[in-house]
Amino acid sequence: MNFWVAVLGMAGTVLAAAFAARATRAASRATSDATRAAALAQAEPNQRAADLAAFQAIREDMQGEITEMRDETRSLKSLVRSFAWYVSELTAQMRSHGIEPPAPPDRVTEYNRTGV
């Protein structure tokens, strides 16, 4: 009878060890998953901050380009108006001396007609 008690005791010990090992693996996996989730949750605000910084840098760059283009457009409009005034004066001088100036290009005629 002592023999069978010893066999049952050893079998019980083996089963307990197997259940303990399985539980330890499951606990290890759960801990690993929890650690990974915590790392992702902690990294999210940092990623958002990095995204915001990148967006702000892009926005500032684009604002600079837009300002530069506006300044260039103003300058070109001023230049075109100055040329238009100058050509108008030259045309008036030619006519006052009895010289008929050549017809303006179609684009100029269209602008004079529509304002666009």
GIWORA-V239597 format. One record per pair of residues at least 4 apart in sequence whose C-alpha atoms are under 8 Angstrom apart, sorted by the first residue. I is the first residue (numbers start at 1). J is the second residue. If there is no record, write none. Layout:
BEGIN
i->(I	I)
j->(J	J)
END
This chain:
BEGIN
i->(1	2	3	4	5	6	7	8	9	10	11	12	13	14	15	16	17	18	19	20	21	22	23	24	25	26	27	28	29	30	31	32	33	34	35	36	37	38	39	40	41	42	43	44	45	46	47	48	49	50	51	52	53	54	55	56	57	58	59	60	61	62	63	64	65	66	67	68	69	70	71	72	73	74	75	76	77	78	79	80	81	82	83	84	85	86	87	88	89	90	91	91	92	93	94	94	94	94	95	95	95	104	104	105	106	107	108	109	110	110	110	111	111)
j->(5	6	7	8	9	10	11	12	13	14	15	16	17	18	19	20	21	22	23	24	25	26	27	28	29	30	31	32	33	34	35	36	37	38	39	40	41	42	43	44	45	46	47	48	49	50	51	52	53	54	55	56	57	58	59	60	61	62	63	64	65	66	67	68	69	70	71	72	73	74	75	76	77	78	79	80	81	82	83	84	85	86	87	88	89	90	91	92	93	94	95	101	96	97	98	99	100	101	99	100	101	108	109	109	110	111	112	113	114	115	116	115	116)
END
